[in-house]
Amino acid sequence: KNLLQMNVTNNNYADPNNLVFEEIKILGLLQEPVSVTVMQNNVTQTPSLNITYNPAEKVALIRGLGLELGKSYSLRWSLGTGANEKYDCHPAPDASKEKCEQLGCIWAEDTSGLGAPYCFYDASANAYSVADVKYTASGVTANLSLSAAKVKADGKAMSPIGSLRLEVKYHSDHMLQFKIYDYANKRYEVPVQLNLPKSPESTTAGRLYDVTVQSKPFGIQVRRRSTGTVIWDSQLPTFTFSDMFIQISTRLASHYLYGFGETEHTMFRRDLNWKTWGMFTRDQPPGYLLNSYGFQPFYMGLEEDGNAHGVLLLNSNAMDVTFQPTPALTYRTTGGILDFYMVLGPTPELVVQEYTALVGRPVMPPYWALGFQLCRYGYENDTEIATLVEDMKAAGIPYDVQYADIDYMERQLDFTLSPRFTGLPALIDKIRSEGMRFILILDPAISGNETDYPAFTRGLEKDVFIKWPNTNDIIYAKVWPDLPNVVVNDSLDWDTQVKLYRAHVAFPDFFRNSTAEWWTREIAEVYTNPHNASRSLKFDGIWIDMNEPSSFVTGAVDGCRNQELNFPPYMPQLGSRGDGLAYKTLCMEGQQYLPDGSPVRHYDVHNLYGWSQTKPTLDALRGLTKERGIVVTRSTYPSSGKWSGHWLGDNTAAWNQLDKSIIGMMEFSLFGISYTGADICGFFSDSEYELCARWMELGAFYPYSRNHNGKGSKRQDPVAWNSTFEEISRNVLNIRYSLLPYLYTLMYQANAHGSTVVRPLLHEFVEDKTTWEIYRQFLWGPALLISPVLEKGAVAVNAYLPNARWYDYHTDEYIGFRGQYRNLPSPLDHINLHIRGGYILVQQSPANTTFYSRKNPLALIVALNDSQWAEGQLYWDDGVRIDAYEDGVYLLTSFMANRNVLEIKVLHQGYVDPNNLKFTQIKILGMTSPVREVTVLRNGEAIRSPHVVSYNSQKEVLQITGLELELGKDYTLEWS
């Protein structure tokens, strides 16, 4: 045992080549050899050994032995757990040697300071073995049973369930599901519908993966068939499945893993050095290692060769994930079942397309929602908003959308209008008549302290509020609404204000059909006030906030009643871990009901609260406005993107927030939410001039571009500074507005095909490992590279230009280098933008709002690649119609340039723009030889065209102006 004897039994030949055994490979080793001793004639030898161990394959390789042929040796190795193979056996905060050993684990204090657990599992075996494994053409099934000898747990909630069922389904050639559940007792499962084929559609020949179920101990192994890379391997000691604690680990294919949210991250790639991230929706402003507004248990993994895969755990209970440098990942969740979905890519962009095919494609925003937007918490009255609108117009700064935060309500009560905002209905009508749009905020919590408040009384009638279990009593918390007839003293500390002034509030249960009906009616009475039409607020979008759900007291006004649910046996590593799950939210025992009437605990569906509110809100909005509209939600879950956009929450006016906003947007690109952005210039604290100017430049390239700030902070909108600031804002927003046809087309491609809008560089250049770490630059789609300044005082930016032909957006010039970092000049009024060769971008002359810019002439930028080739698309519809794409009421045009020909071809003609739009200008970048003449053809025949041709030999740019190419018609342009 753990001994290899090499005995010479006959020694009548000496080889002249002095042969030596340099390496020995040992197969089937269940643990790592942590030390190896070599003996000859009972004398210890001291070769310099290199020992490697592949835990997935259970193979050890010992190199550097130098054992001479013809001599006898013995090798003895001791097995143990190397630092990277230590899986935490006691993840709760109060680990000790005694508690660790009671669990049958090993306690060894790690002095390296790297973060390895002190308490870790003794061997690779877990407590479950496998029987009745059945492989079929469409999947695998098996039964898992607990070997009693292995089990040591605290209490019933942590006692492993004796018999489990495993089901693996090969849904398609690039997507599989594996599900582990208790088949004897029905458990809570996530009530979110995924888009799965009715029966598996994969073929044995076409599948990109192979699955093996390992029997003793239990594990699942998934390999990429084309490369043999193991992308999931859960044959590890951690696997356990009890009522309130489920744990599973997997080895990872590389150290490059992206995703999991919502938490503020300092890099796009996850740090695998013993980091644990909690996931549980909470009203938590972004902060390091703090669980925040959304719940996104999805990751994308890169394999060493650049192939990519994605994994979703469809579970909605409080959980955490631990990364370790093995590389490996451990999930711990506090309920439900294990229901994994894996997509095989193989490119990062395909991973997102396959994932959004599963959870739902991102919503198509209306065209106006791509315009610039202004908001703040703390507007004094409607006059302040009216003045802002006029000042923005006078400054000529493009801007489409104005908001009102909770100030517009009377005492922050939903569906009411404050006496200070009686002019708001008329103001909304006025700005809408001028081509602008208006968005209102709504919170979910409803005050129960009013004498005449229809929203509450009708809610009682419809039985929409969350109650204590087995009673008819509503759970009351406190959020924003103030009590009637109180004068709020803002100088008091927060907790005192909550105690003295805040009303008792009830939380609607948005799973119920009756709640959706109630919510729709209450919103409708804001839009069309039945008592006084002049108080109707004709909003175009709805911003839903505080829907984690947030509460200003822990659990309920008088505390929670179920200790075990609010302080579960395993409390995940969340912020304020010692305060339990009800911290800043509702009691976990709250009773909710799914649409079919089945009861669920808030404990299980807490992380779905914002998700459950989002679709009813969008349905209500569209029913009222008869337009597409936009909903922006704070709390999200997989598939929220089907109905809404998301802003990154209550950030701070600080330089370190700039790159974090890029990381956040790229993560939500992975999560299938493409309409995203951060509060430009920061929500908390006073912004300062340079920071806000740089943030306006960066924010002009957020898909959701909104400057928003908090109560008590000084103004930071573009007309709050000086004329230079206005000019910076105007110039960068004019660039944004001129590129909106390209951005709108990207939004269509996300909605129709699931591709990303804000795109990490690694999605386009995965063969270049440098891009795997980049998060301070990003792309719009495949073609526009944005390299913002993110540091105070900087007048240059160190930008990476991957291996492609790049043109400076501002000068049209080919930059002349690729595949390297360069310091690019970036004075305060400049953001570096580059167009990638091989792509054609559609532009439109900007205007103060998209209502007017949509009437302006169109233009093309043709950026030729090294082969003098480029392509692009334009999606166009009326900008507001619901389901324009689904109903075919749109125009899709393709553009292709090849050497001396540009083809404009209509691919789908379901919409005619009433403004008789024309392409009047085409700019061709990278045209290496001069051009004197351009011919325009239709149906192969040259037609008269009043255009003018100019060629700049220094910049190698061909400019064609004065064109009259009608949108919706096919053309060919040829030049010689």
N, C-alpha and C positions, 0 to 999 in steps of 0.2 A: 504494500500500500504506500503510494507516494514515493516509490523507490524504483529505480531502474538499475539492474545489474548488467554490466557488460563484461562477460567472462570469456577469456581466450581459452578454448578447449583443445586447440591443436596449433602449435606455433612452429611449423617447419618451413615457412616462407616469409621472407622480408621483402616487402615491395620497395623497389628502388626510388619511387616517387615521393617517399615520406608522406604518405596519405594521412590526413587527419579528419576526424568528424568535427565539422565546424558548427553545425546546428542540429538540434533535435526538435521535432514537432510532436506534440502530444495532443491527441484528439480525445474529445469527450470529457474534458476536465470541467467539473461543475463550478469550480472557483478558481480565482487567480493564484498562480504560484508567487507568493510574496518574497520567498527567498529560495535559493538553490545552492546546495553544497555538493562539491565534487571531491571524491576520495580516490586515492590510488594507494594500495597497500596500507590502508588505514591512515594515510597521511592526507590531510586536507590540501587540495590544490587551490590556487587563487587566480583563476582566469578572470578577465574583465568581461562579465556577462551582460548581455542585453536581453531582457525578458519582456516579451510582449504577449498580451492575452486578448483574444477576440471573444467577448462574452456572448455575442449573438451566435457565433459558430461553436463556442466551447472549445476553442483551440488555443494552446499555448505554443509559443516559439521561443526556444532558448538559443541564442547566437553567441559566437565568440568563444566556443568551448575549447577548440584546439586539442581534442582527444586523439592520441596517436593510435593508428591501426596497429594491432599486435600487442596492445597493453590492456590490462583489465582495469575497469573503473566502476565505481558506483555513484549514482546521482540520487540525491534525496532532496525533495522539495516540500516545503510546508505551504499549505493553502490558507488563504485568508481573504480579507477584503481590503483591496487597495482603496486609497482615498476616494477615487472617482466612482468606485462601486459601492459606496456606502449609501444605502437608501434609508431615509429617516424612519425610525420605528416609533418615535414619540414626538409627532409634530406639534402637539399642544404645548403651550408656553411653560408649563411647570415640570419639564423633564428632570428626572434625577436618576442616579445609579440604581436606587432601589426600585423605582417604578419601571425603569427600563428592563431590569432583570426579571421582574414579575411578568413582563410580556414575552420573556424568552429571548430577549435581544442582548446585544453586546454593548457595553458602555466603555468608551475609550475617549478621553478628553483630547481633542485635537488642538495642538498648540500652534499650528501653522498660521492660524488667523484667516484662513481662506474661506471658512464658513461650512466645512463639512460637519454633518451632524455628530453629536457625541453618542447618541443612541441609534444603533443601526442593526439591521437584520443579520442573522448569523450565517445564512446560506442563501442559495439562489431559489430554494424551494418555497412555494407559497402553500396555503392550506387547502387548495382545491386540486382534485384530479378529475380526469375526463373519461367518460364512457360513451358508448353508442355514437361514435363519430360517423356521420354519413355525408359523403361527398356526392353531389349531383351536378348536373350541367349548369344549374342556376344558383348554387350556393353550397353551404355546409350547415349541418345541425349537429349539436352534441349536448350531452347532459354533464353538468359539473356537480361534483359532490365533495362535501367537506370531510377532510380526514380529522376526526375529533382530536387526535393526539396533538395537532398543531395549534389548536385554538386557545388563545388567552385573550380575554376582552373584559372591558369594564361595563357591566350591566346589560340589560336586555337590548337597549337601543344600539349597542355596539356589538352584540353577539352575532357572529356571521350566520347567514341563512344557509341551511343545510344542503338544499338542492336548488340549482339554478339551471336555466336553459340558455344556450348560445344559439343564435341564428345569424348566419352570414348570407347576405343576398347580393348576387352579382347584378345590380340593376342595369348597368350598361357596361360597354367595354372600358369606359374611363371612370366609372363610379360604383362603389360598393358600400354596403352597410353592414356593420356588425353590432348585434344587440344582445345584451346580457340582462336577464330579468328573472324574477321569481314566478315560475309558471303556476305554482300552487296557490299563491295569494296575490290578488290584484293590487298593484301599487300605482301611485301617481305617475302618469306619463305626460310629457309636454303637449298641450293641445294646439300646437302650431302646425298647420298643414304644410307639408313639403310637396314639391312637384316630383312625384315618383311615378315611373311607369306602372301600369296596372299589373303587369307581370314582367319579370326580368327580361331585358332585351339584349343581354350580352351574348356573344358567341364564343365557343371554346377557342377558336382560332384568333379572334379579334381582341380578346381581353388584354389589357396592358399590365395586368397584375396576376400573381398566383398567391393563393392563401393556403397556409398550413395551420392546422390546429395541433398544438403540442400537448401531449397528454399528462406527463408527470414530471414536474408540476405543470399546471395549466398555463398555456400561453397562446397568443395568436401571432402569427408571423405573416406579413404581407411583403412580397417582393415585387419590384418592377421587373417585368419579364424581359424587357429589351436589354437591361444591363445587369440583372441579378442583384441590384442594390436592395438591401432590406430597408423598407421605409416605416415599418411598424414591427416591434418585437416586444411583446408584453410578458414573456416568460421570465418573470421577475418575482422577488419575494413579497412585494407589497400588496398583491391583489387580495382584496377582502371586500365583502358585500354584506353589510348589515342594514338594519332599518334606517339609521340616521348617520351612517358613515360608510361611504363607498370609496374605495381607493384602487387606482390602477396606474401602473407606470409603463412607459415604453422607452426603448432606446430610440435615439434619433439618428437620421442618416448623416447629419453634419451639425456643425455649430451654428448654422444659419437658419434661424427661425424667426418669423415675423407674425405679428397679430396678437390676439388676446386683448380684451379691453372691457370697460373703458377705464384706462388709467393713463396718467401723463407719463410718457417715456422720454428718456434723454437721448435715445438712439432709435432708429427704425428697426434694427436687428435687436432681438432680445439678448440680454446678458445672461449667459448660462452658468455664471459663477455663483452657484448656490443662492439664487434669488427666488423668493416666493411672492407671487402676486395674488391678491384676493380679488374676487369678482362678486359684487353684490350691489345692486343699484342704490345710490345714495346721493342726497343733495350735498355733494362734496366738491368744492372748487378744485380744479386740477392741482395735484401735488404729488411728490415722489412717493411711490408705493402705497398710494391711497386709492381705494376703490371709489369710482366716481359714478356718473349718471347712468351709464349704459351697461349692458351685460352681453359680451360678445365672445363666446367660447369657441373661437375659430382661429386656426393658425395656418400659415403657409410655410412649408419646409423646403429649403433648397438641398439638393443632393450635391455631392462633391463635383459631379460632372455638369452641374448647371440645370439638370432636370428639376422640376418642381412638382409638389403635390400639396393638397390642402386637406385639413381634418376639422370636422365639426363634431363637437359633443353636444347632442341635443338633450340638454338637461337644464332646468331652470332653478335649481336649488342653490343656496349659498355655497360657493366653492372657492378653492384656491388651487394654483398650479405652482409646482416647484421645478425649477430648472437646475440641472447640475452638469458639470463639465464632462461627464462620461462620454458623449453627451446623452442626456436622458431627461425625461419629463414625467412628473407624477401629478395626476389629477386626484383631488380629494373633494367629494361633494357630500352634502348633508341629507340627501334624499333622492327620490325618483329611481331611475334605472340608468344603465349605461347604454347609450344609443349613439353609435359613432357612424359618421358618413365620411368617406374618403374619396377625393377626386384626384386623378392621376395626371392632369395637365396634358402634356409634359412641360409646357412653358408657363412662366408665371402669369402671363395674360390669359392663357387658356384655363389656368386654375380658377381665376376669378370668373371667367365666363361659365365654367362648369358649376361653380359654387352658386352663382346667381341664377343659373337655370334651375338649381335645386331649391333655393330659398325664395326666389322671386327677383325679377329684374328691377333695377333702380327706376324710380318714378321719373316721368318726363315733366320737367318744370315748364310753366308758361314762359314765353320769350321775355316778358317784362321782368321775371324773377331773376334774370341774368344781369339786370341793370344794377347800378350802385344803390345802396340803401342806408338810411339814417334812422337812428333810434337812440333814446337814452331813458334810463330810469331816473325820474326826478324832474320831468318837465313841470313847470309851475301851473301852466294853464294852456288852453288852445291857442292863445295869442302868441305864446312863445314858439309854438310849432309853426304857426302861420308866418311869423317873421323869418324863421329859419328857411322856410320854403322860398320866400321872396329873395332872401339874401343869396341862396344857392343859385337861383335863376339869374340874379343880377351878376353873379360872378361867372356865369356860363359854365358851371361845373355839372357834367352829366349826372343825372340822379333820377331814379324811377320810383323808389318806394320810400314812404315815410311810415313810421310806426308810432303806436302809443303803448307804453308799458302800463303797469297796474295803476299809475297815477290817474288815468282817465276814469277809473271806477270810483263810485262812492264808497269810501272806507275800504277799498280793495275788495269789494264784493263783486263776484262775477255777475255779468249781465246787467250791470247798473251803469249810470252815467253821473260823474261827479258834478256838483254845481260849478266847479272851476272850469269844466270842459263843456258847458252848454253850447258853445259855438262849434264843437267838433263835428257834429253831423253836417253843418253847412260847409265847414272847411274841407271835409272829405269830398263832398260833392264838387266843390270848386277845383281841388287839385286833380280829381278824376276827370273833370271836363277839360283839363289842360294836358291830359295824357299821362298823368302819374297814377300810382296805385297806393292803397293803404292796407296795412296789416295790423290786427289787434292781438293782444295777448289774452289768453284764458288759462286759469289754473283749475285743477280738478276739485279742490276742497271747497265745500259749500257750508256757509255759516248756518248754525242752528239757533242763533240768539236773536232772530229778527221777529217782529210781530207781523209784518206784512212783506213776505219775501217769497214770491211764487216758486222760484227755483227750488227752495227747500220744501215747501208744502206739497208741490207736485211730485217732488222726489219721494216724499213719504208715501203719497198715494200710489206711486208706481213701484214702491219698495226697491229703490235702487241703491241704498246705502249699505256699506259693509257693517256687519253686526258681530257681537260676541256670539260664540257658538252656543247652540241649544237655547237661545233666548230670542226675544224680539227687541233687544236693546242695541241701539247704534253705538259703535265705538267712536267716541269723540276725542279729537286731537286739537291742536292749534296750529294755524298757519298764518296767512296774511290778513284775512278780514278782521277789522276792528269791531269792538262792541259798539252798539248805538250809544249816542249821548255821552261820549267820553272825549276829553281833550288830551291828546297824546303829548307827553313831555319827552321829546327826543333826547334830552340830556341824561335821562336815566340809563342804567346799564341794560343790556339786551334782555337778560332773563327776567328782570323786573318789568320791563315793558310787555313781554309776552304774558306774564302773570296778570298784570293789571288791565291791559288793553285788548289783548287778542281774544276774539270770539271762539267758542267751541265750534269745531267744524266736523262735518261728516264726509266720508270719501265714497264717491260713486263706485260701484262694481261694474266696470265697463265690459265684463264678459257677458252680462245679461242682455238679452234682446231688449228688455224693457228700458234699460239704461240708455241704449243707443237712441231709442225713440224719445226718451225724456231729454237727453243731451241735444238732439236735433231741434226739438221744439224750443228749448231755452236759447239756443244760438239763433234760431229763426226770429225770435222776438227782439233780439238785438238788431238784426238786419232790417226787419220790417216791424217797427214798434206798433203793436195793435192798439195802444192807448193814445199815442201821440206820434203821428207819422213824422213830425219834424225832429223827433229824437232818434230816428232810425240811423244806424251807422252802416254805410254801404262798403264794408270791408271787402278786400280781394283775396286775402290770405289769413290764416290763423296760426299763431305762434303758441304752442302749448308747452308750458313751463311747469316746474315743481312736481313732475309726474313720476317720481321714483317709487312711491309717492313721498313727498317731503313733509315733515312735521317739525314744529318748533319745540315739541315736548317728546320725550322718549316714550313711544308706544301709544299712550293714551293719557288723557288729563289726570286720571287717578292711577296710572301705572298699568302694567299688564298682569294677567292672571295665570299664565301657563309658563312656569319657570323653564321646563325642558325645551319648549319650542323657541323661547326667546334667548336662552343660553344653552344651545344644544351640547350634547356630550363632546362633540368636536366643534370648536368655534374656529372657523377659517381665519387665516391671517388677513384680517381687515383692519382699516384704520379704526382707532378706538375699540380695539378688540375686547377689552374688559367691560365695555358697556352693552354688549350683547347685540343681537340682530335688530332689535327694535330701536336702536339709537337713531335719532333724527327721522324715524318713520313710524309706521303703524305696528301694532302688536301682531305677532306672527300667528296667533290663534284666530285672527279675523276670519269670518266665514264668508266665502265667495261661492258663486254658482256659475258653472259653464253654461253655454247656450242651450245644451240639452237638459239642463236642470241638475246635473250631477254636482254634489258639493265638493269644494276644494278649500284647502287651508291657505291663508295668505302666506304661510311658511313656504308653500310649494310654488306659488304663482307670483310672489312679490316682484321678481325680476321681469315679469310680463306686464306690469301695471301700465307703464307708458306705451308699450306695444299695443295693449288692448284698447287704449284711448285713441290711438292714431287713426285707424281706419274709420271709426265712427265720425271722427272730426272731419276727415277728408270728404266722406260721403255727405255730411251735413253742408260743408262748404260748397261742394259742387252742385248739390241739390238747390241751394239758394242762388248762387251766382250764375249757374248754367255755364260756367267756364271751368277750365282746368284747375286754376288756382294753385296755391302751394300751402302745405302744412310744414312747419318746422317744429320738431320735437326735441326735448332735452333727453329723455330716456328712451333707449333703443334696445332691441333684441334682434337676433337674426330674422330677417324678412321685413323689418321696419322700413327699409329703403324702398319697398314697393309703394309706400304711401306718403313718404315724407323725406325732407332733408333734415340736417342736424347741424347745430352750431356747437362749438367745442366748449361752451360753458363759460363760467364766470372767471375768466383769466385776469391777469394783473398787468398794468402798464409797466412792463419791465423788458429789457433787451432779451433776457433768456427765454421769453415766451415766443419769440419769432420763429426759431427753428422748431420748437415744440409744436407750433401750429402746422408746420409742414408735415412733421411726423404724424400728427393727429389726422390730417387729411389723407395721407397715404394709407394709414391704417383703416380709415373708413372706406377708402377705395377697395381694400381687401374685403371689408364687411358688406359690400354691396350697397353703400350709401354714397352716391356721387355728388349730391348737392350739399357741400360742406364748406365751412370756413370758421375762422375764429373772430371774436370781437376785435375789429381793427382799432388800434391805438390802446386797447386794454380796457377791461371793465372796472376792476378795483384800482384805486389810487389815481393821482393826477398824472396824466401823460405829459411828456415834455416834447419840445419842438422837433428835435432831430429824430427821436424815437418815432413820433407820430408820422413824420414825413416818410421815413423808411417803411413804416408799417402801411401807410397808404399805397406805397409802391408795391409792396408784397401783396397787400390785400386786394389790389386791383386784379390779381390773378387767383384769388379764391373763387371757386365756382359760386359760392354764396358770399357775396361781398358786402358786408355790413359794418359800418362804424357804430359801435354801441358802447355807452359807458354808464357808470353806476351813480347812484344818488350821492350827493355830497362831493363828488369829484368835479374839477373844473371842466368847462366845455372843451371838446376835442374834435368837433366836426370841422370840415375843411374851411368854413368861413369864420372860424373862431380864432385864427392866428394872425396872419398878415397876407399881403398881396402875393408875396413870393410863395407862401405855402399854398395859396389858392392856385397859383400857376402850376406848381408841382402836381397838385391833385388833378387839376383840369387836364394837364398833358397826359398823365398816366391813365386817367379814366377815358380819355379820348382814344388811347391805344386799345384799352379793353373794349370800348364800344365798337371800334372799327373791326375788331376780331370776333365780335359776337356771332356772326354766321358760322365761323369755325367752331366756337364753343358750343353753339346750339346743335351743330352736327355731331359733336362728341357726345352731347347729352342724348341725342337720338341713338347713337351707336351703343351707349350704355343701356338705354331702355329697350332697344330691340335685340341686342346681341350680348349684353353683359360686360362690355369692355370698360376699362377704367378711363376716367376723365383726368383727374390729377393722377399722374402715372409716375411711379418710381423709375429711376433710370435703369434699374436692373431688369425691369419688364421688357425693355427694348434692347438691352445690351447684356443679356445674362451670360454671354460667353466671356465677358470682361469682368473678372472678379473684383476689380476696383469699385465697380458700380454697386456691389452687394452691400457696401457700407455707406453709401451716399444718402444723406437726408437733408442737406442744406441747399439742395437744388431739386427741382422737379420738372416734369414735363406736363404740358397740356396735350393729351393724346400722344401720338408718336412723333409730332413734328415741331413743337415749340418748346425750347428749353429756357427755363426761367432761373436766373442765378442772382438772387437778391443779396443786398448787403444786410447782415444780421448783427453787426457789431457797432457799438458807439464809436464815433470818430473815424470810422474807416472811410477811405476814399478809393479803395480798390477791393475787389472780391477775388478770392482764390477759387476759381471755378474749374471743374473737370469737364472737358469736352470729349465725349467718347469717340470711338472710331467710326466717324461718318464725315461727310462734307457739311460744314456748318457755315451759315451766313449770318452776319450781324444784322439784326432786324432793323436797326436805326439807320445803317449806312448802305445796306444791300451787298456789302463786300464779303467775299469768301475769306475766312479768317486765316487760312493757310497752315493750320496745325490740327492735330487730332490725337486722341488717345493719351492726353496728358493734362495735368493741372497747369493753369496759367493765371497770373495776376492780371485781372482786367480792370482798367480804370472805371471808377464809379463815383463821380461827384454826387453831391446830395440830390441833385435833380434827375438822376439817371439810374435806371435799372437795366441790367444786362439781359438781353433777349436774343436768342439765336434760333434761326430756322434751319431745319435739317434738310439737306439735299435729298431729293427723291419724293418730295411732297409738294402739294399745291394747296394753298390756303385761300379761302374766300374772305374778302373784306367788304365792309360797307361804310360809307362816310358816316361819321358819328353825328349825334345831335344831343340836345339836352335830355331827351328821354327816348326810349326805344319806340314809343308810339310814332315819333318823327323819324328816328334813324331808319326804321323799317321801310320808309318811303324813298330812301336815298339811293344813289347809284351804287352798283356793286363793282368789285375789282378782284383780280386774281394776282396772287404772288406765286410764281412758278419757280421753285428752287430745284435746279437740276442736280442730280447726283453725278458721280464720276463717269457714269455711262450715258450722261446727257438725257436722263429719263426722270419723270416725276408723275405722281398721281394724287388725286384728292377727290372729295365728295362734298356736296352741299345738300343738306336736308332742309326743306322749307315747308311751312304750313302757315295757317293764320295766326299762330302763336298762342292761341287760347282754347281751341276746340278740345273737348274731352275725347280721348281715344282717337285722335286724328290718325295716328299710325295704324291702329287696329282696324279702323274703318276705311283705310286707304285714301284718306283725304289729305294727301301731301304730295310734294314734288321731290324727287330724288334725282340729282344730276351728278354724273361722274366727269372727271377731267383727267386726261392722260396726255402727257407730253413725251415725245420720243424723237430726239435729235432735232429735226426741223419741222415737226408737226405737233399741233395741239388739238386734241379731239374733245369737244364738249358734247356729251351724250346724255339724254334724258332716260333714266332707268325706270322711273315710275311717274306717271303724269296724272295725279288725282287732285291737283289743286292749281288754280290760276290766281296769281296775286293781282289784286285790284289796282295796284300802283304802277302797272306796266314797267316792272323793274328791268334794268338793262345793265349788262357789264359794259362799262365805259373805258376801263383801263386794265391792261395786263402788263405785269412786270416780270421779266424772265431773268433770274439770277444765275450766274455761272455760264453765260453764253460766251464761249471762248473765241468765236470768230465773229467779225462784224456782219451786221445785217442791214440791208438798205430797203428791202421791200417785203411786205407781209400781205398775203392774199387771204381773204375770207371766203369760205365756200359753204354752201348749203346744198345737201343732196348731191355732192360731187360737182356742183356748178359754182363758179366764181360769182360773187355778188358785189354790188357797189357798196363801198364802205368809206366813210369820211375820215378815217383814222390817220394819225400822224405817227411816224416811226422815228425813234431816236436811239442811238447806241452809244454807250459810254465804254470806251475801250479800256480805260484805266480800271473801272470797277467790273467790267465784263457784264454789264446789265443792258438788256434790251427793253425799252419802254414803248408800249403801244398805247396811245391815248386817243380820245375822240371816237372810240368804238360805239356801236349801237347793237350789241348782241342781246336779244331779248331772252329773259329768263323763261325757261320752259321750252326752248327750241334747241335743236342740234346744230352745231357748227363745227367746221374744221378750219384751223388757221395754219397756213404754210408760209415758211420764210426761206430765203435762199441767202 
